[in-house]
Amino acid sequence: MRKSIVFALVTLVSTIVWAQNGWNWPEDPNLKSQAMEKQAYYKLLIAQSKYEEAMAPLNWLYVNNPNLNPSIYIQGVDCIEDIIKNTSDDSRKARLQDSLLWMYDQRIEYFDNDAATLDRKAYEAFKLFYKTPSKYPLLADLYAQAYEVNGPEISTFNLNTYMLLAKNYHKLKPEQMPAEKVLDIHTQISDIIEQKRKNGESATKLDKEQSKTDAWLSSIPGILSCEFIEDKLVPKFRENPSDLNTAKKIFKYSVQAKCTDQAYFLEASEPVFAEQPSYALASAIGKKYLASGDFDKGLKYNEEAGELATTNEEKFEALMGQAVAHSKMGNRTRARTLAYQALSAVPGKSEAYNLIGNLYFTSFETCRGDESIVQDRGVFLAAYKMYEKAGNKTQMAAAKAQFPSNEEIFNEGQEVGQSITVGCWINESVTLQRRD
């Protein structure tokens, strides 16, 4: 057995000499020979899963040839992880955990690629200490460094883990990890996920990470509430309306906390849209302004939505938003034109015919001339025709109830079934009908 180990060691050393020219071997021939022997020996031990024994030659290399190659630290981490897993002595386990993180520091000291090493170190530290509150400051600092140097290159496994750390740290020490910092971390993670998505990374995988990250945030009591947004974020934004980061937070968290009916949601939405215009956002803002009674801004954002629309359905919605705004402002002719344009995008939609029907139905007082009751009530005949196209039986009945009576038609010398022209702004021909 002993001979076979020696033979394997000699063979391995020979292979190293042939294959590893360019490694940082010591210049001293004797030291170089020892270093090669130690490397060959620890590799042999690792191949036999003798991780505890492999640490002796590795430790020799750490002392005597610390810049040999990153692999001595990478494999050292593997060895220590296995030893930790099989150690019941808490004090020894703590020393081993410190040694494991030290190996990442050594890689950073002696080799390039600090960003990737910090990325991995943060995750290894998280695995070791996420249930150890006394280590939360260390973990928070490591994650902050890793995110700073990696940006969108941070590993996917370091996304929702950072959020979980922030949650646990805030719960334990809110004075050290305040709610505002937790929200900053959530925003940072979300922004990086979005950048990763733009860079072509798996949308399915990123969606899962975002869902987990959102879930950790939502699970923190009181942090995602309308009151928190209004008390902590809105004053900061109103003090400096050009603060886009705060505007983004108000917008995002208002959606999550269901605070979109608040005035500050619209305030924050506008700068967000200015920086990141999209059909969906323009349409949402337009609808909110219309609902709040600000028809000028409702019209403006629905026009923006129309410019950004890429499908016929989107064009229809944007044009209908504009039509509603004009109808609310009393511009009936323009509202009707826009509704017909919407129907050109998506023919047959009941929403457009209902709007035109409503425009006609509400025009009685505006259009009445008080010379012919039959002529004046023609607006209801025109409305009925639109409601019929919409399939709106309730409004058809309401319009029919306002048709001229049989007596009124007879008294004016007209007949049911004849064509009459509804004047005023409507200017349409309709078939005369009676209500009874």
C-alpha angles and dihedrals in degrees: 000000000000091000092051091052091049091048092049090049093051091048092049093049090051090051091050092052090053099040106034107056107144097043116124097261118169116266092226105091094216093048090045091053091051092047092052091048092050092049093049091047097051091047090053091050093048090051086057091047090245094141098158092053092045090064092071096065090037092054089050089055092047089056101037105027107018095158095050098115138318089250093075088064095039091053091041089059090052091052095048093047089056093046092049090051090056099040122099095178104101096199092051091045090055091052091049091050090054089048091052093055089043089061090060089050089053091052089051091049098048106028140042125246094076092162094059091043092052089047091056094040091056091052094046090050091049091053090050100043113021089109094044109086094192088064096052094097089053092048093047091052093047093050092047090053094045092051092046095054098035105039109170089357091071110123119262090237089063096058112080091021089068089052092050089051091050090050095050093043092050091049091052102036112013090170090061097037103031123191092255090057091048089054091047090055092048090051092047092052092045092050091051091048088053091049090049089051091052089049089060102257118151109293092201092055093044092048089056091051091049091049091052091046091050091047093054090051094047091051092064106097115241097357097104103048135120088242093055092048092048095045101040109025109025097060089051091051095046089051089055113018090181090065096111095178092059091044090054091050093050090049096047097042093044088058092048095045092043093242096133092121091065119102092235091062091066092042090056094040095064098062090041089054092046090057098036109024116191137160093241094053095044090050093048093049091046092053092048092052092048090051091049092052097250095127096170092059091039088057093045095054094043088054088051088050089053091054091050098042115118102177133053090245091055091047090050093051093047093048091047090051089054091046091053091049092052092046090053090050091051096252095134098164093051091045091054092048091053092047090054090048088053089052089053088058095046112011121214099020109156093213092069095046090048091053092051089046090053091049089055095041093054094046097079096100093041096048104034115117096184091224099096122023089196092053093045092051090052088094088070091051089053091047091050090055091055094045089050090055088050092049089234102152094175093057092040087059091046091051093045090053086063096050116117114271123249089251093052091051092048093046091055092048095245131129136225110253097031120121119251130180119234106216131193113073092326097067097178135138116237136177112252113244134171127230097226 
